[in-house]
Amino acid sequence: VNVAASLFITLTNSKLDPNSPAKQNLSSASSSISKSVNNLVNIAKQLKEKIESQNDLQDDEYNPNLINDYSRIKQIKLEFEAQSEISRLESQLEHARKKLFNLRKAVYRSKN
């Protein structure tokens, strides 16, 4: 977005009168866009770091050294969640295989 905005401003600046109010408005709008995009990028980075740290905490929950310290109910819950995730991933894999099969089938038909 910053690159597109700066390209637009460069092209527009070459056609505007240097003292015109439109050029001043364009410059202030450009600054606002740049600041907003930078803020958005920073927020996205912070969110990514937060998600990664939460994933690390979740992975710690499955640490074999800690599992024996959990109650039996917690152990069963973790096992059920792991099986559920495996089932979900297997379903996604089957769906992807079907898509690939249909794609190959379509390509084969188009060649013949």
C-alpha positions as CSV (number, residue, x, y, z in Angstrom):
1,V,0.0,0.0,0.0
2,N,2.8,2.4,0.8
3,V,4.5,1.7,-2.5
4,A,1.3,2.2,-4.4
5,A,0.5,5.4,-2.6
6,S,4.0,6.8,-3.1
7,L,3.8,6.0,-6.8
8,F,0.5,7.7,-7.1
9,I,1.8,10.7,-5.2
10,T,4.9,10.9,-7.3
11,L,2.9,10.8,-10.5
12,T,0.4,13.3,-9.2
13,N,3.0,15.7,-7.9
14,S,4.6,16.0,-11.2
15,K,1.3,17.4,-12.6
16,L,0.3,19.7,-9.8
17,D,1.3,23.2,-9.1
18,P,3.8,23.2,-6.3
19,N,1.9,25.8,-4.3
20,S,-1.6,24.5,-4.8
21,P,-3.8,23.4,-1.9
22,A,-4.4,20.1,-3.7
23,K,-0.7,19.3,-3.5
24,Q,-0.6,20.1,0.3
25,N,-3.7,18.0,0.8
26,L,-2.1,15.2,-1.1
27,S,1.0,15.4,1.0
28,S,-0.9,15.2,4.3
29,A,-3.0,12.3,3.0
30,S,0.2,10.5,2.0
31,S,1.6,10.9,5.5
32,S,-1.7,9.7,7.0
33,I,-1.7,6.6,4.7
34,S,1.9,5.8,5.5
35,K,1.3,6.1,9.3
36,S,-1.8,4.0,9.1
37,V,-0.2,1.2,7.1
38,N,2.8,1.2,9.5
39,N,0.5,0.9,12.5
40,L,-1.4,-1.9,10.8
41,V,1.8,-3.8,10.1
42,N,2.9,-3.4,13.7
43,I,-0.4,-4.7,15.0
44,A,-0.2,-7.7,12.7
45,K,3.3,-8.5,13.9
46,Q,2.2,-8.2,17.5
47,L,-0.8,-10.5,16.8
48,K,1.5,-13.0,15.1
49,E,3.8,-13.1,18.1
50,K,0.9,-13.5,20.5
51,I,-0.5,-16.4,18.5
52,E,2.9,-18.1,18.3
53,S,3.4,-17.7,22.1
54,Q,0.0,-19.2,22.7
55,N,0.8,-22.1,20.4
56,D,4.1,-22.7,22.4
57,L,2.0,-22.8,25.6
58,Q,-0.3,-25.3,24.1
59,D,2.6,-27.5,22.9
60,D,3.9,-27.4,26.5
61,E,0.6,-29.0,27.6
62,Y,1.6,-32.1,25.6
63,N,5.1,-32.4,27.1
64,P,5.5,-36.0,28.1
65,N,7.3,-35.0,31.3
66,L,4.3,-33.1,32.5
67,I,1.5,-35.4,31.4
68,N,2.0,-37.8,34.4
69,D,1.4,-34.8,36.7
70,Y,-2.1,-34.2,35.2
71,S,-5.3,-35.6,36.5
72,R,-6.7,-38.6,34.7
73,I,-9.5,-36.4,33.4
74,K,-7.0,-33.9,31.9
75,Q,-5.0,-36.8,30.3
76,I,-8.2,-38.2,28.7
77,K,-9.2,-34.7,27.5
78,L,-5.8,-34.1,25.9
79,E,-5.9,-37.5,24.2
80,F,-9.4,-36.8,22.9
81,E,-8.3,-33.4,21.6
82,A,-5.3,-35.0,19.8
83,Q,-7.5,-37.6,18.2
84,S,-10.0,-35.0,17.2
85,E,-7.2,-32.9,15.5
86,I,-6.0,-36.0,13.7
87,S,-9.5,-36.8,12.5
88,R,-9.9,-33.2,11.2
89,L,-6.5,-33.3,9.4
90,E,-7.3,-36.7,7.9
91,S,-10.6,-35.2,6.6
92,Q,-8.8,-32.3,5.1
93,L,-6.2,-34.6,3.5
94,E,-9.0,-36.7,2.0
95,H,-10.7,-33.6,0.6
96,A,-7.3,-32.5,-0.9
97,R,-6.8,-35.9,-2.5
98,K,-10.3,-35.7,-4.1
99,K,-9.5,-32.2,-5.5
100,L,-6.2,-33.6,-7.0
101,F,-8.0,-36.6,-8.4
102,N,-10.7,-34.3,-10.1
103,L,-8.0,-32.0,-11.4
104,R,-6.0,-34.9,-12.9
105,K,-9.2,-36.3,-14.3
106,A,-10.1,-33.0,-16.0
107,V,-6.6,-32.6,-17.4
108,Y,-6.6,-36.2,-18.8
109,R,-10.0,-35.6,-20.4
110,S,-8.9,-32.3,-22.0
111,K,-5.9,-34.1,-23.5
112,N,-8.0,-36.8,-25.1
